[in-house]
Amino acid sequence: MSQLPLFAGPPESVLVDDARGRIVYTAALVPDELAGDWFAELRDAVPWKAQRRHMYDREVDVPRLQAHVGLSADDDPPPAAVRAAKRRVGAATGVSFNSVGLNFYRDGRDSVAPHSDRTDEIVPGFPIALLSLGATRRMTIRATSAPARVIHVDLAAGSLLVMSYETQLHYTHGIPKTREPVGPRISLAFRVRAPRVSSEPAG
């Protein structure tokens, strides 16, 4: 099992630490004022996209806005807030992430269904780090096999949730809808993705 380094700075809460992986929650990794500044910048600067997906026999809207930003030297320069967040998250985890997926939850009707990250798209041994900005939303983490285990964690602004690679094999995670009044939230999911192999012939 790959290991996640201990954070220096804000106190961490270890939610899972066993043969099925390690999940660590750190509150207030980013101070409130700075988290608010990053949220405002990303809300206005990111080219958010509304996606559609097939569900059963029809096509439906994905209940949130999405964007992706590459972090390698070959990619277009990301917004300043993304660059700063990458440095902050990298310092906390000791990982040099090369990709970040962004989700914009406009209100309580926006959500993400329980899922695991596709392990064929991320490098084994490296964690996934979720930085939250804006309103607090509850995440549900659920084991996919016995022994049963369900964890609810409120992802506050400026917090960081780090899930080891192994957790994607044994747990799902999701943000359910809520009827409670809730403001908008942006999440940044930092990953280490494997280099894409070009299908073009060499030469």
Disulfide bonds with the S-S distance in Angstrom:
none
